[in-house]
Amino acid sequence: MSYPLCYYLPMIMNDITITDNGAALVDGTEYPIHSFDYAGQEAITIPALDLISYDEGETWRDIE
């Protein structure tokens, strides 16, 4: 019996804007963000949406 191969592809979102007051604007709704530096790499997260960006908010992916 064989099973189909399943691959996990992280969702990448580009329609998120970081506002001047330190929030993320997604589809008209503001969400708080959290920024941190780990081992010399800066990251921004949107905890409410389980998203992370490693390039200052240019691209986003699911937190694994």
Residue pairs with C-beta under 8 A, 6 or more apart in sequence:
10 61
10 62
10 64
11 61
11 62
12 59
12 60
12 61
13 51
13 59
13 60
13 61
14 58
14 59
14 60
15 26
15 27
16 24
16 25
16 26
16 46
16 51
16 53
16 57
16 60
17 24
17 25
17 57
18 24
18 25
18 33
18 44
18 57
19 25
19 30
22 32
22 33
23 30
23 31
23 32
23 33
24 30
24 31
24 32
24 33
24 46
24 49
24 57
26 46
26 49
31 46
31 48
31 49
32 46
32 47
32 48
33 44
33 45
33 46
34 44
34 45
34 46
34 47
35 42
35 43
35 44
35 45
36 42
36 43
36 45
37 43
41 54
42 54
42 56
43 52
43 53
43 54
44 52
44 53
44 56
44 57
45 51
45 52
45 53
45 63
46 52
46 60
50 62
50 63
51 60
51 61
51 62
51 63
52 60
52 61
52 62
52 63
53 59
53 60
53 61
